[in-house]
Amino acid sequence: MKRVNGPDYDVIIVGGGMVGACLAHALCPVGLSVCLVEAVPPKADHQPSFDDRSLALSISSRQILTALGLWDDVVTAATPIQRIHVSDQHRPGMVRLTAREMGVEALGHVLSARHLGRALLKNLQQSVQAFICPAGVVAIDNRADSVTVTIAADSGEQVLNSRLLVLADGSRSRTREMCHFERIDKAYGQTAIVSNVLTELSHQNTAFERFTAHGPLALLPAGPDRMAMVFTVNSADAQVYLDMNDDAFVAEVQRQFGRRLGRLHSPGKRSSYEIALQHVKHQYRDRALLLGNSAHTLHPNAAQGFNLALRDVAGLAEVLAAAAVAGADPGGLATLQRYNDLRRSDQQRVLRFTDGLARLFYTTNPCLTVARNSGLLLAGLAPALRRRIMRLGAGLGARLHRVPG
Ligand SMILES: Cc1cc2nc3c(=O)[nH]c(=O)nc-3n(C[C@H](O)[C@H](O)[C@H](O)COP(=O)(O)OP(=O)(O)OC[C@H]3O[C@@H](n4cnc5c(N)ncnc54)[C@H](O)[C@@H]3O)c2cc1C
């Protein structure tokens, strides 16, 4: 195979999914030379990041996407969330949150990953020095003053040098293993089944999260009369739900959800995702930094994964912009430590929140069951507690980073 030495970059990003592509946009005004390497062409049916799943975007994500100049491209495809309704099947207690109570225009927005992908890819070629796709990483050589990445592309192998290597190639990141990051895994034994459904009654821009014996069932407003669905089930039962005909599947969802939205009907295509918690002991070493799902893959119960990663993107862009102004090394230890210090507490807080929620709602432990029910009741009754939960979900608990512009 032909092998050539490519140019040198300040930053190489491996993985041009939601998170890697957002970082490429965020670094555009910083003045660093950026190369983005992505394995799967954007328009391929099997592009794993920009699929049909619906994302609940928090208020902080909207602010960041606006600062990146991307919000105008997605706003018409995004459905605002005016109310959130959280309940527990067969048990008392519920929480209702409203945009009015929070004094905001919307509590968040629902947007399909596919729409986000289109907006991200539209101007990507202009944002980066090189977008190499399809290409995979064959070898990584971390040195004291640079990192060398060998990639295999259609044209042959290329050897690229960079001062910083950002690994944003998802939860099954191969480059994370190549760089010897220590991973911590926790299997939940659950699978998320994603689909959508039409409703007899108007959803009135309400996002529903219902905790059932199987796991959470989320119905998110996605367009005027459609709800996007994330139905979490025990992995052992997942295939049964995937194999059911549409009528049987929608009847099962109706049984779990109840009749708040009248009759549910006309379900869309189903796809499934194995759920696990994954994180790392250290998110940087030897000029390599993990970002997005490769750094932390969370339970989707609170719709936090991408929202958190987007705040990481904003934080990293802020740190790299400051390093560029100071003439500091973007992959140097001091720069990566600064990023770590800036982001660690938000990451840990969200990880604890989603993992705690997962444990609280799938327990048979009577003490935890009482805690859960009284928690929902208390939050239902106490506006201050409700607002705290809301601020956390909206991504407003942490300091918002200054996205370079
Ligand atoms: C069912 C479900 C619902 C969710 N809902 C929400 C939600 O409502 N809100 C929210 O905030 N988050 C949500 N999430 C989480 C969100 O999907 C993730 O946070 C997000 O996908 C992470 O993006 P990423 O770019 O890090 O990884 P990915 O989306 O996995 O992208 C990785 C990219 O890297 C590429 N790649 C892989 N290997 C290589 C390689 N060797 N070389 C080059 N490229 C490579 C892949 O092709 C891909 O494009 C949900 C997740 C699930 C499973």
The ligand as an SDF file (V2000), in Angstrom:
LIG
                    3D

 53 58  0  0  0  0  0  0  0  0999 V2000
  -31.0020    5.6430   22.7380 C   0  0  0  0  0  0  0  0  0  0  0  0
  -30.1750    6.8570   23.0100 C   0  0  0  0  0  0  0  0  0  0  0  0
  -30.7750    8.0910   23.2000 C   0  0  0  0  0  0  0  0  0  0  0  0
  -30.0000    9.2040   23.4970 C   0  0  0  0  0  0  0  0  0  0  0  0
  -30.6250   10.3990   23.7130 N   0  0  0  0  0  0  0  0  0  0  0  0
  -29.8920   11.4710   24.0550 C   0  0  0  0  0  0  0  0  0  0  0  0
  -30.5330   12.7190   24.3200 C   0  0  0  0  0  0  0  0  0  0  0  0
  -31.7510   12.8400   24.2350 O   0  0  0  0  0  0  0  0  0  0  0  0
  -29.7550   13.7840   24.6770 N   0  0  0  0  0  0  0  0  0  0  0  0
  -28.3850   13.6700   24.7940 C   0  0  0  0  0  0  0  0  0  0  0  0
  -27.7410   14.6590   25.1560 O   0  0  0  0  0  0  0  0  0  0  0  0
  -27.7570   12.5080   24.5240 N   0  0  0  0  0  0  0  0  0  0  0  0
  -28.4700   11.4160   24.1560 C   0  0  0  0  0  0  0  0  0  0  0  0
  -27.8300   10.2360   23.8680 N   0  0  0  0  0  0  0  0  0  0  0  0
  -26.3470   10.1920   23.8990 C   0  0  0  0  0  0  0  0  0  0  0  0
  -25.7300   10.6170   22.5640 C   0  0  0  0  0  0  0  0  0  0  0  0
  -26.2380    9.8230   21.5190 O   0  0  0  0  0  0  0  0  0  0  0  0
  -24.2060   10.4830   22.6530 C   0  0  0  0  0  0  0  0  0  0  0  0
  -23.7620   11.3110   23.6780 O   0  0  0  0  0  0  0  0  0  0  0  0
  -23.5110   10.8860   21.3570 C   0  0  0  0  0  0  0  0  0  0  0  0
  -23.8700   10.0210   20.3170 O   0  0  0  0  0  0  0  0  0  0  0  0
  -21.9880   10.8520   21.5170 C   0  0  0  0  0  0  0  0  0  0  0  0
  -21.4150   11.2380   20.3000 O   0  0  0  0  0  0  0  0  0  0  0  0
  -19.9050   10.8790   19.9160 P   0  0  0  0  0  0  0  0  0  0  0  0
  -19.6040   11.7260   18.7270 O   0  0  0  0  0  0  0  0  0  0  0  0
  -19.0410   10.9500   21.1090 O   0  0  0  0  0  0  0  0  0  0  0  0
  -19.9250    9.3240   19.5210 O   0  0  0  0  0  0  0  0  0  0  0  0
  -20.6350    8.6330   18.2760 P   0  0  0  0  0  0  0  0  0  0  0  0
  -21.9770    9.2400   18.0650 O   0  0  0  0  0  0  0  0  0  0  0  0
  -20.5620    7.1680   18.5200 O   0  0  0  0  0  0  0  0  0  0  0  0
  -19.7020    8.9950   17.0220 O   0  0  0  0  0  0  0  0  0  0  0  0
  -18.4230    8.4280   16.8860 C   0  0  0  0  0  0  0  0  0  0  0  0
  -17.9300    8.7160   15.4780 C   0  0  0  0  0  0  0  0  0  0  0  0
  -16.5960    8.1920   15.3520 O   0  0  0  0  0  0  0  0  0  0  0  0
  -16.4860    7.4530   14.1370 C   0  0  0  0  0  0  0  0  0  0  0  0
  -15.4320    6.4310   14.3280 N   0  0  0  0  0  0  0  0  0  0  0  0
  -15.4870    5.3070   15.0580 C   0  0  0  0  0  0  0  0  0  0  0  0
  -14.3000    4.6730   15.0380 N   0  0  0  0  0  0  0  0  0  0  0  0
  -13.4620    5.4240   14.2470 C   0  0  0  0  0  0  0  0  0  0  0  0
  -12.0900    5.3130   13.8560 C   0  0  0  0  0  0  0  0  0  0  0  0
  -11.3220    4.3000   14.2620 N   0  0  0  0  0  0  0  0  0  0  0  0
  -11.5670    6.2540   13.0540 N   0  0  0  0  0  0  0  0  0  0  0  0
  -12.3280    7.3120   12.6350 C   0  0  0  0  0  0  0  0  0  0  0  0
  -13.6300    7.4720   12.9970 N   0  0  0  0  0  0  0  0  0  0  0  0
  -14.1870    6.5550   13.7970 C   0  0  0  0  0  0  0  0  0  0  0  0
  -17.8790    6.8660   13.9260 C   0  0  0  0  0  0  0  0  0  0  0  0
  -18.0820    6.5230   12.5590 O   0  0  0  0  0  0  0  0  0  0  0  0
  -18.7650    8.0260   14.3830 C   0  0  0  0  0  0  0  0  0  0  0  0
  -19.0230    8.9440   13.3500 O   0  0  0  0  0  0  0  0  0  0  0  0
  -28.5870    9.0940   23.5730 C   0  0  0  0  0  0  0  0  0  0  0  0
  -27.9730    7.8480   23.3660 C   0  0  0  0  0  0  0  0  0  0  0  0
  -28.7510    6.7460   23.0840 C   0  0  0  0  0  0  0  0  0  0  0  0
  -28.0680    5.4190   22.8670 C   0  0  0  0  0  0  0  0  0  0  0  0
  1  2  1  0
  2  3  1  0
  2 52  2  0
  3  4  2  0
  4  5  1  0
  4 50  1  0
  5  6  2  0
  6  7  1  0
  6 13  1  0
  7  8  2  0
  7  9  1  0
  9 10  1  0
 10 11  2  0
 10 12  1  0
 12 13  2  0
 13 14  1  0
 14 15  1  0
 14 50  1  0
 15 16  1  0
 16 17  1  0
 16 18  1  0
 18 19  1  0
 18 20  1  0
 20 21  1  0
 20 22  1  0
 22 23  1  0
 23 24  1  0
 24 25  2  0
 24 26  1  0
 24 27  1  0
 27 28  1  0
 28 29  2  0
 28 30  1  0
 28 31  1  0
 31 32  1  0
 32 33  1  0
 33 34  1  0
 33 48  1  0
 34 35  1  0
 35 36  1  0
 35 46  1  0
 36 37  1  0
 36 45  1  0
 37 38  2  0
 38 39  1  0
 39 40  1  0
 39 45  2  0
 40 41  1  0
 40 42  2  0
 42 43  1  0
 43 44  2  0
 44 45  1  0
 46 47  1  0
 46 48  1  0
 48 49  1  0
 50 51  2  0
 51 52  1  0
 52 53  1  0
M  END
$$$$
